[in-house]
Amino acid sequence: MAARTLVKIGKPATPQLLKILKTENNFKIQQAIDAIGGIAAKTDDKRGLNPLINFLQASVEENDKLSVWKTVRALSGFQNCEDAVSPLLSVIESARGNEDDFSIIWEAVRSLGQIGVKNSQVLNLLLELSHHQNSEISKASKIALKRF
């Protein structure tokens, strides 16, 4: 509820939300991540992109899977933003082969489809994942491919 309300506030909320990413309170951070992604999707506010990418990299290093998943989901709000693609590709590559990470792969594939950057690297990965053993990843890949 808090994140949804902040999304309605829009761009004026972004600077304060970015400050929350530097705190120690995981619940607040996760709400801020949701709101930053929602604001980006609604208003095309790109100020949160680099802080989210940095937070994603730290979360991967700390093996904080919930924060990785939340951040990957938030990146879907940065439509047509090429800078959001590489971190998602990296997340997919690092999660491959681990069944515990299928939800993260699925979310990253869904986010790639939402972002809509069309390049050969994304296309090749989506084609490959459209035959993934996990039916949800395969389905998400096929949906993303339809946007190409």
N, C-alpha and C positions, 0 to 999 in steps of 0.2 A: 504494500500500500504506500509506503513512504517513497519508494522509487517511482511509482506511477505518478504520485503527486509532484515530485521533482521534475519529471519529464514534462508535465503540464506547465511548470514554470519556465522550462526551456533554457535557452542560452545563459540567462543571468545566473543560473545555478551551477554552471560548469566549473568556475574557478574554485568554489567552496568544495565541490565534489572531488576535484583533483587534490586538494589538501588532505582529504580523508584517506586517499590512497597511501599516504605516508604515516598513518597512525598504526597502532597495534591492535585495534579492535576489528577482528575478522568479520563480524556481523555487519558493522558499519561499512567496512571496505566492500563487502559483497553487495550491499545495497547501493553504494556509490557506483560500483562497476555497472550494475543494471541500469542505473539512471543515466550514466554517461553514454552508454550504448543507445538507450532510448532517445536521449536528446539528440545524439548524432543522426539517428534515423529520421527523427521528426524535423530537425532544423538544419541538417547538413553542417553542424558545428564539429569541426575537425580538431579542435584543441585537445581533446582527450585521447587522440590516437597514439601519439608517442608515449605518454604516460601509461596507457594501457599495454602497449607493446613491452615496455620496460617491466611492468608488473607481471605480465605473462611470462617473460623470461625468468624472472626471479621465482615465480611460482613453479615453473618447470624444474628449476634447479633444486627447490625445496621439496619437490614431489608432492605439492599441495594440489591434489587432483580436483577438488571442488573449486578452488580459485582458478585453476587452469580452465575448467569447463565454463565457469561464469565469464571469464575474460574472452574466451573463444566466442561465446555467444554474443557478448557485447560488441565484438569486432564486426558482427554482421550488420551493424548500424552504419558502417562507413562505406556506403554504396559508391561504386566506381573509384575506390581509393586503392591504387596499386600498392601503397606501403602496407596495407593490411594483409596482403596476400602472402608474402614471404613468411611471416610468423605462423600463419595457419598451415602452410606447407610443412614447415619445420615441426610443428606439433604433430601433424599426421605421420610424418616420417619417424619421429621418436616414439610414437604410440603403436606403430605397426607391430604385429606379432604378439601383442599382449591383449588377451581377451578382456582383461579388466579395464582396458582403455577404449573399448569399442564405442562407448557413449561419447567419449571425447573426439574420436575420429568422426563419428556421425555428426556431432555438432560442428566440427571444423568443415566438413563437407557441406553441410547446410549453410554455414556462414559464407563459404566461397560462392555458393549459388546466389546468396542474397547480395553479396558485394558486386558480383557481376563483371569482374575484370576478366576479359577474354584474352588469354595468351596460351601459347602452346604447352607450357608447363602445367597450367591448371587443366587444360583440356586433356592432356595425356594422363594425368593423375585421376581425373574423374572417369575417364574411359576404363582405366585399370580397376578402379574401385567399384565400377558398375557391375563387376563380376566377383565382388568380395563374398566370402563365405557367410558373413553376417548379412541377413536379408535387409535389415534396416539401413546399413551403410550402402548396400547396393541400390536400394530404392532412393535414398537421398542423393546418391551420385547421378542416377538417371534423371531425377527431377532437376538437379543443377545443370545437367547437360542440355536439357530442353531450353534453358535460358541462353544458350550459346547461339 
